[in-house]
Amino acid sequence: MKFFTKALIILAVILLILALGDSIFNGLFSNDGYRPVTQQMKEVMTGAQ
């Protein structure tokens, strides 16, 4: 059971790193310039484009 818990935590951390990396990558290389990750989070939460 401990192994299963550790595996879930590791998976969650990897997903978080990938998500942050993706948003930072998109922010740096998109045409509208860099937006902070927090701003992107707000847009995702509110559904704004």
PDB file of N, H, CA, C and O in Angstrom:
ATOM      1  N   MET A   1       0.826  -1.206   0.000  1.00  0.00           N
ATOM      2  CA  MET A   1       0.000   0.000   0.000  1.00  0.00           C
ATOM      3  C   MET A   1       0.862   1.258   0.000  1.00  0.00           C
ATOM      4  O   MET A   1       0.527   2.250  -0.648  1.00  0.00           O
ATOM      5  N   LYS A   2       1.982   1.211   0.736  1.00  0.00           N
ATOM      6  H   LYS A   2       2.255   0.405   1.262  1.00  0.00           H
ATOM      7  CA  LYS A   2       2.880   2.366   0.748  1.00  0.00           C
ATOM      8  C   LYS A   2       3.452   2.627  -0.642  1.00  0.00           C
ATOM      9  O   LYS A   2       3.584   3.776  -1.062  1.00  0.00           O
ATOM     10  N   PHE A   3       3.790   1.555  -1.348  1.00  0.00           N
ATOM     11  H   PHE A   3       3.683   0.621  -1.007  1.00  0.00           H
ATOM     12  CA  PHE A   3       4.322   1.717  -2.703  1.00  0.00           C
ATOM     13  C   PHE A   3       3.306   2.414  -3.602  1.00  0.00           C
ATOM     14  O   PHE A   3       3.656   3.298  -4.385  1.00  0.00           O
ATOM     15  N   PHE A   4       2.043   2.004  -3.481  1.00  0.00           N
ATOM     16  H   PHE A   4       1.759   1.286  -2.846  1.00  0.00           H
ATOM     17  CA  PHE A   4       0.980   2.592  -4.294  1.00  0.00           C
ATOM     18  C   PHE A   4       0.841   4.089  -4.007  1.00  0.00           C
ATOM     19  O   PHE A   4       0.669   4.887  -4.928  1.00  0.00           O
ATOM     20  N   THR A   5       0.913   4.459  -2.751  1.00  0.00           N
ATOM     21  H   THR A   5       1.052   3.810  -2.002  1.00  0.00           H
ATOM     22  CA  THR A   5       0.823   5.869  -2.364  1.00  0.00           C
ATOM     23  C   THR A   5       1.995   6.659  -2.927  1.00  0.00           C
ATOM     24  O   THR A   5       1.811   7.752  -3.464  1.00  0.00           O
ATOM     25  N   LYS A   6       3.197   6.110  -2.806  1.00  0.00           N
ATOM     26  H   LYS A   6       3.346   5.222  -2.370  1.00  0.00           H
ATOM     27  CA  LYS A   6       4.381   6.779  -3.352  1.00  0.00           C
ATOM     28  C   LYS A   6       4.259   6.941  -4.864  1.00  0.00           C
ATOM     29  O   LYS A   6       4.597   7.995  -5.404  1.00  0.00           O
ATOM     30  N   ALA A   7       3.783   5.915  -5.542  1.00  0.00           N
ATOM     31  H   ALA A   7       3.508   5.059  -5.103  1.00  0.00           H
ATOM     32  CA  ALA A   7       3.629   5.974  -6.993  1.00  0.00           C
ATOM     33  C   ALA A   7       2.650   7.084  -7.379  1.00  0.00           C
ATOM     34  O   ALA A   7       2.890   7.818  -8.337  1.00  0.00           O
ATOM     35  N   LEU A   8       1.554   7.206  -6.639  1.00  0.00           N
ATOM     36  H   LEU A   8       1.359   6.610  -5.861  1.00  0.00           H
ATOM     37  CA  LEU A   8       0.570   8.257  -6.925  1.00  0.00           C
ATOM     38  C   LEU A   8       1.171   9.642  -6.717  1.00  0.00           C
ATOM     39  O   LEU A   8       0.935  10.548  -7.516  1.00  0.00           O
ATOM     40  N   ILE A   9       1.939   9.809  -5.658  1.00  0.00           N
ATOM     41  H   ILE A   9       2.131   9.073  -5.008  1.00  0.00           H
ATOM     42  CA  ILE A   9       2.566  11.106  -5.372  1.00  0.00           C
ATOM     43  C   ILE A   9       3.559  11.466  -6.471  1.00  0.00           C
ATOM     44  O   ILE A   9       3.573  12.599  -6.950  1.00  0.00           O
ATOM     45  N   ILE A  10       4.387  10.504  -6.870  1.00  0.00           N
ATOM     46  H   ILE A  10       4.376   9.583  -6.480  1.00  0.00           H
ATOM     47  CA  ILE A  10       5.371  10.737  -7.933  1.00  0.00           C
ATOM     48  C   ILE A  10       4.665  11.103  -9.235  1.00  0.00           C
ATOM     49  O   ILE A  10       5.090  12.017  -9.941  1.00  0.00           O
ATOM     50  N   LEU A  11       3.583  10.387  -9.552  1.00  0.00           N
ATOM     51  H   LEU A  11       3.238   9.644  -8.979  1.00  0.00           H
ATOM     52  CA  LEU A  11       2.821  10.665 -10.767  1.00  0.00           C
ATOM     53  C   LEU A  11       2.243  12.079 -10.725  1.00  0.00           C
ATOM     54  O   LEU A  11       2.284  12.800 -11.723  1.00  0.00           O
ATOM     55  N   ALA A  12       1.708  12.471  -9.575  1.00  0.00           N
ATOM     56  H   ALA A  12       1.675  11.886  -8.765  1.00  0.00           H
ATOM     57  CA  ALA A  12       1.136  13.813  -9.430  1.00  0.00           C
ATOM     58  C   ALA A  12       2.206  14.884  -9.618  1.00  0.00           C
ATOM     59  O   ALA A  12       1.956  15.901 -10.266  1.00  0.00           O
ATOM     60  N   VAL A  13       3.397  14.665  -9.058  1.00  0.00           N
ATOM     61  H   VAL A  13       3.600  13.839  -8.532  1.00  0.00           H
ATOM     62  CA  VAL A  13       4.495  15.623  -9.194  1.00  0.00           C
ATOM     63  C   VAL A  13       4.918  15.742 -10.656  1.00  0.00           C
ATOM     64  O   VAL A  13       5.135  16.848 -11.152  1.00  0.00           O
ATOM     65  N   ILE A  14       5.036  14.612 -11.344  1.00  0.00           N
ATOM     66  H   ILE A  14       4.860  13.714 -10.941  1.00  0.00           H
ATOM     67  CA  ILE A  14       5.418  14.627 -12.758  1.00  0.00           C
ATOM     68  C   ILE A  14       4.387  15.395 -13.582  1.00  0.00           C
ATOM     69  O   ILE A  14       4.746  16.207 -14.435  1.00  0.00           O
ATOM     70  N   LEU A  15       3.104  15.136 -13.324  1.00  0.00           N
ATOM     71  H   LEU A  15       2.812  14.476 -12.631  1.00  0.00           H
ATOM     72  CA  LEU A  15       2.047  15.832 -14.056  1.00  0.00           C
ATOM     73  C   LEU A  15       2.096  17.331 -13.791  1.00  0.00           C
ATOM     74  O   LEU A  15       1.896  18.133 -14.703  1.00  0.00           O
ATOM     75  N   LEU A  16       2.363  17.711 -12.538  1.00  0.00           N
ATOM     76  H   LEU A  16       2.526  17.059 -11.797  1.00  0.00           H
ATOM     77  CA  LEU A  16       2.451  19.126 -12.182  1.00  0.00           C
ATOM     78  C   LEU A  16       3.609  19.792 -12.918  1.00  0.00           C
ATOM     79  O   LEU A  16       3.458  20.893 -13.448  1.00  0.00           O
ATOM     80  N   ILE A  17       4.767  19.126 -12.954  1.00  0.00           N
ATOM     81  H   ILE A  17       4.889  18.232 -12.524  1.00  0.00           H
ATOM     82  CA  ILE A  17       5.942  19.665 -13.649  1.00  0.00           C
ATOM     83  C   ILE A  17       5.654  19.812 -15.143  1.00  0.00           C
ATOM     84  O   ILE A  17       6.003  20.823 -15.752  1.00  0.00           O
ATOM     85  N   LEU A  18       5.019  18.804 -15.726  1.00  0.00           N
ATOM     86  H   LEU A  18       4.735  17.983 -15.231  1.00  0.00           H
ATOM     87  CA  LEU A  18       4.684  18.869 -17.147  1.00  0.00           C
ATOM     88  C   LEU A  18       3.711  20.008 -17.427  1.00  0.00           C
ATOM     89  O   LEU A  18       3.865  20.730 -18.411  1.00  0.00           O
ATOM     90  N   ALA A  19       2.716  20.168 -16.569  1.00  0.00           N
ATOM     91  H   ALA A  19       2.591  19.581 -15.769  1.00  0.00           H
ATOM     92  CA  ALA A  19       1.719  21.223 -16.765  1.00  0.00           C
ATOM     93  C   ALA A  19       2.362  22.602 -16.659  1.00  0.00           C
ATOM     94  O   ALA A  19       2.094  23.480 -17.479  1.00  0.00           O
ATOM     95  N   LEU A  20       3.214  22.792 -15.644  1.00  0.00           N
ATOM     96  H   LEU A  20       3.432  22.078 -14.978  1.00  0.00           H
ATOM     97  CA  LEU A  20       3.889  24.080 -15.478  1.00  0.00           C
ATOM     98  C   LEU A  20       4.837  24.339 -16.640  1.00  0.00           C
ATOM     99  O   LEU A  20       4.886  25.447 -17.174  1.00  0.00           O
ATOM    100  N   GLY A  21       5.585  23.323 -17.028  1.00  0.00           N
ATOM    101  H   GLY A  21       5.546  22.423 -16.594  1.00  0.00           H
ATOM    102  CA  GLY A  21       6.514  23.466 -18.139  1.00  0.00           C
ATOM    103  C   GLY A  21       5.790  23.828 -19.420  1.00  0.00           C
ATOM    104  O   GLY A  21       6.261  24.663 -20.192  1.00  0.00           O
ATOM    105  N   ASP A  22       4.639  23.198 -19.649  1.00  0.00           N
ATOM    106  H   ASP A  22       4.256  22.520 -19.022  1.00  0.00           H
ATOM    107  CA  ASP A  22       3.863  23.472 -20.850  1.00  0.00           C
ATOM    108  C   ASP A  22       3.354  24.908 -20.850  1.00  0.00           C
ATOM    109  O   ASP A  22       3.419  25.587 -21.874  1.00  0.00           O
ATOM    110  N   SER A  23       2.848  25.378 -19.710  1.00  0.00           N
ATOM    111  H   SER A  23       2.795  24.826 -18.877  1.00  0.00           H
ATOM    112  CA  SER A  23       2.312  26.741 -19.654  1.00  0.00           C
ATOM    113  C   SER A  23       3.429  27.769 -19.802  1.00  0.00           C
ATOM    114  O   SER A  23       3.240  28.799 -20.449  1.00  0.00           O
ATOM    115  N   ILE A  24       4.591  27.499 -19.207  1.00  0.00           N
ATOM    116  H   ILE A  24       4.745  26.662 -18.681  1.00  0.00           H
ATOM    117  CA  ILE A  24       5.729  28.409 -19.344  1.00  0.00           C
ATOM    118  C   ILE A  24       6.206  28.422 -20.795  1.00  0.00           C
ATOM    119  O   ILE A  24       6.487  29.487 -21.344  1.00  0.00           O
ATOM    120  N   PHE A  25       6.298  27.248 -21.416  1.00  0.00           N
ATOM    121  H   PHE A  25       6.069  26.383 -20.970  1.00  0.00           H
ATOM    122  CA  PHE A  25       6.717  27.142 -22.814  1.00  0.00           C
ATOM    123  C   PHE A  25       5.765  27.916 -23.720  1.00  0.00           C
ATOM    124  O   PHE A  25       6.200  28.683 -24.579  1.00  0.00           O
ATOM    125  N   ASN A  26       4.460  27.709 -23.520  1.00  0.00           N
ATOM    126  H   ASN A  26       4.107  27.086 -22.822  1.00  0.00           H
ATOM    127  CA  ASN A  26       3.465  28.418 -24.324  1.00  0.00           C
ATOM    128  C   ASN A  26       3.547  29.918 -24.098  1.00  0.00           C
ATOM    129  O   ASN A  26       3.403  30.700 -25.039  1.00  0.00           O
ATOM    130  N   GLY A  27       3.777  30.325 -22.854  1.00  0.00           N
ATOM    131  H   GLY A  27       3.894  29.691 -22.090  1.00  0.00           H
ATOM    132  CA  GLY A  27       3.874  31.749 -22.545  1.00  0.00           C
ATOM    133  C   GLY A  27       5.084  32.388 -23.215  1.00  0.00           C
ATOM    134  O   GLY A  27       4.993  33.507 -23.720  1.00  0.00           O
ATOM    135  N   LEU A  28       6.216  31.687 -23.223  1.00  0.00           N
ATOM    136  H   LEU A  28       6.290  30.778 -22.813  1.00  0.00           H
ATOM    137  CA  LEU A  28       7.438  32.258 -23.782  1.00  0.00           C
ATOM    138  C   LEU A  28       7.399  32.309 -25.303  1.00  0.00           C
ATOM    139  O   LEU A  28       7.944  33.235 -25.904  1.00  0.00           O
ATOM    140  N   PHE A  29       6.763  31.329 -25.928  1.00  0.00           N
ATOM    141  H   PHE A  29       6.321  30.577 -25.439  1.00  0.00           H
ATOM    142  CA  PHE A  29       6.874  31.210 -27.379  1.00  0.00           C
ATOM    143  C   PHE A  29       5.599  31.557 -28.136  1.00  0.00           C
ATOM    144  O   PHE A  29       5.552  31.427 -29.359  1.00  0.00           O
ATOM    145  N   SER A  30       4.562  31.999 -27.422  1.00  0.00           N
ATOM    146  H   SER A  30       4.600  32.105 -26.429  1.00  0.00           H
ATOM    147  CA  SER A  30       3.351  32.422 -28.125  1.00  0.00           C
ATOM    148  C   SER A  30       3.508  33.862 -28.605  1.00  0.00           C
ATOM    149  O   SER A  30       4.356  34.602 -28.106  1.00  0.00           O
ATOM    150  N   ASN A  31       2.692  34.247 -29.566  1.00  0.00           N
ATOM    151  H   ASN A  31       2.003  33.646 -29.971  1.00  0.00           H
ATOM    152  CA  ASN A  31       2.844  35.559 -30.196  1.00  0.00           C
ATOM    153  C   ASN A  31       2.469  36.710 -29.278  1.00  0.00           C
ATOM    154  O   ASN A  31       2.977  37.820 -29.439  1.00  0.00           O
ATOM    155  N   ASP A  32       1.582  36.460 -28.313  1.00  0.00           N
ATOM    156  H   ASP A  32       1.169  35.559 -28.183  1.00  0.00           H
ATOM    157  CA  ASP A  32       1.110  37.566 -27.473  1.00  0.00           C
ATOM    158  C   ASP A  32       2.029  37.810 -26.282  1.00  0.00           C
ATOM    159  O   ASP A  32       1.663  38.525 -25.349  1.00  0.00           O
ATOM    160  N   GLY A  33       3.214  37.224 -26.310  1.00  0.00           N
ATOM    161  H   GLY A  33       3.512  36.643 -27.068  1.00  0.00           H
ATOM    162  CA  GLY A  33       4.185  37.493 -25.261  1.00  0.00           C
ATOM    163  C   GLY A  33       3.950  36.643 -24.026  1.00  0.00           C
ATOM    164  O   GLY A  33       3.006  35.855 -23.966  1.00  0.00           O
ATOM    165  N   TYR A  34       4.818  36.814 -23.047  1.00  0.00           N
ATOM    166  H   TYR A  34       5.584  37.455 -23.096  1.00  0.00           H
ATOM    167  CA  TYR A  34       4.771  35.985 -21.838  1.00  0.00           C
ATOM    168  C   TYR A  34       3.716  36.490 -20.870  1.00  0.00           C
ATOM    169  O   TYR A  34       3.688  37.668 -20.514  1.00  0.00           O
ATOM    170  N   ARG A  35       2.848  35.576 -20.450  1.00  0.00           N
ATOM    171  H   ARG A  35       2.870  34.619 -20.739  1.00  0.00           H
ATOM    172  CA  ARG A  35       1.901  35.870 -19.376  1.00  0.00           C
ATOM    173  C   ARG A  35       2.265  34.991 -18.194  1.00  0.00           C
ATOM    174  O   ARG A  35       2.598  33.821 -18.380  1.00  0.00           O
ATOM    175  N   PRO A  36       2.208  35.525 -16.989  1.00  0.00           N
ATOM    176  CA  PRO A  36       2.525  34.705 -15.820  1.00  0.00           C
ATOM    177  C   PRO A  36       1.605  33.495 -15.728  1.00  0.00           C
ATOM    178  O   PRO A  36       0.460  33.533 -16.178  1.00  0.00           O
ATOM    179  N   VAL A  37       2.121  32.427 -15.141  1.00  0.00           N
ATOM    180  H   VAL A  37       3.051  32.397 -14.775  1.00  0.00           H
ATOM    181  CA  VAL A  37       1.347  31.194 -15.007  1.00  0.00           C
ATOM    182  C   VAL A  37       0.076  31.454 -14.209  1.00  0.00           C
ATOM    183  O   VAL A  37      -0.970  30.872 -14.499  1.00  0.00           O
ATOM    184  N   THR A  38       0.158  32.321 -13.207  1.00  0.00           N
ATOM    185  H   THR A  38       1.007  32.793 -12.971  1.00  0.00           H
ATOM    186  CA  THR A  38      -1.024  32.615 -12.390  1.00  0.00           C
ATOM    187  C   THR A  38      -2.123  33.238 -13.242  1.00  0.00           C
ATOM    188  O   THR A  38      -3.302  32.940 -13.055  1.00  0.00           O
ATOM    189  N   GLN A  39      -1.738  34.099 -14.173  1.00  0.00           N
ATOM    190  H   GLN A  39      -0.780  34.341 -14.324  1.00  0.00           H
ATOM    191  CA  GLN A  39      -2.724  34.711 -15.068  1.00  0.00           C
ATOM    192  C   GLN A  39      -3.356  33.648 -15.960  1.00  0.00           C
ATOM    193  O   GLN A  39      -4.563  33.675 -16.201  1.00  0.00           O
ATOM    194  N   GLN A  40      -2.548  32.717 -16.449  1.00  0.00           N
ATOM    195  H   GLN A  40      -1.568  32.695 -16.253  1.00  0.00           H
ATOM    196  CA  GLN A  40      -3.077  31.636 -17.271  1.00  0.00           C
ATOM    197  C   GLN A  40      -4.030  30.771 -16.466  1.00  0.00           C
ATOM    198  O   GLN A  40      -5.057  30.330 -16.981  1.00  0.00           O
ATOM    199  N   MET A  41      -3.692  30.525 -15.195  1.00  0.00           N
ATOM    200  H   MET A  41      -2.858  30.883 -14.777  1.00  0.00           H
ATOM    201  CA  MET A  41      -4.564  29.737 -14.327  1.00  0.00           C
ATOM    202  C   MET A  41      -5.922  30.420 -14.189  1.00  0.00           C
ATOM    203  O   MET A  41      -6.962  29.769 -14.281  1.00  0.00           O
ATOM    204  N   LYS A  42      -5.908  31.749 -13.964  1.00  0.00           N
ATOM    205  H   LYS A  42      -5.063  32.278 -13.889  1.00  0.00           H
ATOM    206  CA  LYS A  42      -7.157  32.499 -13.835  1.00  0.00           C
ATOM    207  C   LYS A  42      -7.984  32.373 -15.107  1.00  0.00           C
ATOM    208  O   LYS A  42      -9.198  32.181 -15.043  1.00  0.00           O
ATOM    209  N   GLU A  43      -7.336  32.478 -16.256  1.00  0.00           N
ATOM    210  H   GLU A  43      -6.350  32.634 -16.308  1.00  0.00           H
ATOM    211  CA  GLU A  43      -8.050  32.378 -17.524  1.00  0.00           C
ATOM    212  C   GLU A  43      -8.654  30.991 -17.703  1.00  0.00           C
ATOM    213  O   GLU A  43      -9.779  30.852 -18.184  1.00  0.00           O
ATOM    214  N   VAL A  44      -7.901  29.970 -17.314  1.00  0.00           N
ATOM    215  H   VAL A  44      -6.988  30.083 -16.924  1.00  0.00           H
ATOM    216  CA  VAL A  44      -8.413  28.605 -17.423  1.00  0.00           C
ATOM    217  C   VAL A  44      -9.614  28.415 -16.502  1.00  0.00           C
ATOM    218  O   VAL A  44     -10.619  27.819 -16.889  1.00  0.00           O
ATOM    219  N   MET A  45      -9.498  28.931 -15.274  1.00  0.00           N
ATOM    220  H   MET A  45      -8.682  29.416 -14.960  1.00  0.00           H
ATOM    221  CA  MET A  45     -10.576  28.765 -14.297  1.00  0.00           C
ATOM    222  C   MET A  45     -11.842  29.500 -14.725  1.00  0.00           C
ATOM    223  O   MET A  45     -12.947  28.989 -14.543  1.00  0.00           O
ATOM    224  N   THR A  46     -11.689  30.697 -15.294  1.00  0.00           N
ATOM    225  H   THR A  46     -10.791  31.112 -15.442  1.00  0.00           H
ATOM    226  CA  THR A  46     -12.852  31.487 -15.692  1.00  0.00           C
ATOM    227  C   THR A  46     -13.327  31.123 -17.094  1.00  0.00           C
ATOM    228  O   THR A  46     -14.432  31.497 -17.488  1.00  0.00           O
ATOM    229  N   GLY A  47     -12.513  30.403 -17.844  1.00  0.00           N
ATOM    230  H   GLY A  47     -11.615  30.100 -17.524  1.00  0.00           H
ATOM    231  CA  GLY A  47     -12.880  29.990 -19.194  1.00  0.00           C
ATOM    232  C   GLY A  47     -12.717  31.097 -20.216  1.00  0.00           C
ATOM    233  O   GLY A  47     -13.282  31.009 -21.307  1.00  0.00           O
ATOM    234  N   ALA A  48     -11.960  32.136 -19.894  1.00  0.00           N
ATOM    235  H   ALA A  48     -11.502  32.207 -19.009  1.00  0.00           H
ATOM    236  CA  ALA A  48     -11.739  33.242 -20.827  1.00  0.00           C
ATOM    237  C   ALA A  48     -10.706  32.834 -21.874  1.00  0.00           C
ATOM    238  O   ALA A  48      -9.808  32.034 -21.610  1.00  0.00           O
ATOM    239  N   GLN A  49     -10.856  33.393 -23.041  1.00  0.00           N
ATOM    240  H   GLN A  49     -11.586  34.042 -23.255  1.00  0.00           H
ATOM    241  CA  GLN A  49      -9.896  33.097 -24.115  1.00  0.00           C
ATOM    242  C   GLN A  49      -8.901  34.223 -24.244  1.00  0.00           C
ATOM    243  O   GLN A  49      -8.010  34.165 -25.092  1.00  0.00           O
TER     244      GLN A  49
END
